[in-house]
Amino acid sequence: MKHKVSKSVAKGVASALNTFLRADANSASCCIIYQPKAPKELARYRRTK
């Protein structure tokens, strides 16, 4: 039972993080002074390739 619960919680957290990364990859940065380069791994979450 505990294993099933932790697996479902892990899937939920992964889904939430993927949603956040998609939103972040497709938005402009609000910081004008310094904007670090985005990692190449972030490109897979973009709408346009």
HELIX and SHEET records of a PDB file:
HELIX    1   1 LYS A    2  ALA A   25  1                                  24    
HELIX    2   2 LYS A   40  TYR A   45  5                                   6    
END                                                                             
